[in-house]
Amino acid sequence: MRYARRVTGLRAWWQQWKAKQRAEEDEREDEEQHMSRAEREFIHESVEGHTADAETGAHLGGINPNRLLGD
C-alpha cells in the first residue's frame, strides 16, 4: 500500500512538473512571436559570444567588434 501511494504521488508530481514546463515553453514561444528579428537572433546566440563582444568592444574603445568582420 505504501509503495502504491509513493508511485501515485510521484506520478502526480511528474505530471504537474511537465505541465508547468509545457506552459513555460508555450509562453516563451508566444514572446518570441512578438519580437523583432534582431531580438530573436540575440536570444539564440550564446552568452559567451555576447560577453566576448562586450569585452572586445571595451578593448577597442567602444567599437562594435562585429563591424570589423566585414561581410
C-alpha positions as CSV (number, residue, x, y, z in Angstrom):
1,M,0.0,0.0,0.0
2,R,2.8,2.4,0.8
3,Y,4.5,1.7,-2.5
4,A,1.3,2.4,-4.4
5,R,0.9,5.8,-2.6
6,R,4.5,6.8,-3.4
7,V,4.1,5.8,-7.1
8,T,0.9,7.7,-7.3
9,G,2.4,10.7,-5.6
10,L,5.5,10.7,-7.8
11,R,3.3,10.3,-10.9
12,A,1.2,13.3,-9.9
13,W,4.2,15.4,-9.1
14,W,5.8,14.4,-12.5
15,Q,2.6,15.4,-14.4
16,Q,2.4,18.7,-12.6
17,W,6.1,19.4,-13.4
18,K,5.7,18.5,-17.1
19,A,2.5,20.7,-17.3
20,K,4.5,23.6,-15.8
21,Q,7.3,23.1,-18.3
22,R,4.9,23.0,-21.2
23,A,3.2,26.2,-20.1
24,E,6.6,28.0,-19.7
25,E,7.6,26.7,-23.2
26,D,4.4,28.0,-24.7
27,E,4.9,31.3,-23.0
28,R,8.4,31.7,-24.4
29,E,7.2,30.8,-27.9
30,D,4.4,33.4,-27.6
31,E,7.0,36.0,-26.5
32,E,9.3,35.2,-29.4
33,Q,6.5,35.7,-31.9
34,H,6.2,39.4,-30.8
35,M,10.0,40.0,-31.0
36,S,11.8,41.6,-33.9
37,R,14.2,39.6,-35.9
38,A,17.2,41.2,-34.2
39,E,15.8,40.3,-30.8
40,R,15.2,36.7,-31.8
41,E,18.7,36.4,-33.1
42,F,20.2,37.9,-30.0
43,I,18.5,35.4,-27.6
44,H,19.6,32.5,-29.7
45,E,23.2,33.5,-29.7
46,S,25.5,32.2,-27.0
47,V,26.2,34.1,-23.8
48,E,29.9,33.6,-24.4
49,G,29.6,35.5,-27.7
50,H,27.9,38.4,-26.1
51,T,30.5,38.5,-23.4
52,A,33.3,38.3,-25.9
53,D,31.7,41.1,-28.0
54,A,31.4,43.4,-24.9
55,E,35.0,42.8,-23.8
56,T,36.4,43.3,-27.3
57,G,34.3,46.4,-27.7
58,A,35.7,47.8,-24.4
59,H,39.2,46.9,-25.5
60,L,38.7,48.6,-28.9
61,G,37.3,51.8,-27.2
62,G,33.7,51.1,-27.7
63,I,33.8,50.0,-31.4
64,N,31.4,47.2,-32.3
65,P,33.7,44.2,-33.0
66,N,31.2,42.8,-35.5
67,R,31.9,45.8,-37.7
68,L,35.4,44.6,-38.2
69,L,34.3,41.2,-39.5
70,G,33.1,42.6,-42.8
71,D,30.6,40.5,-44.9
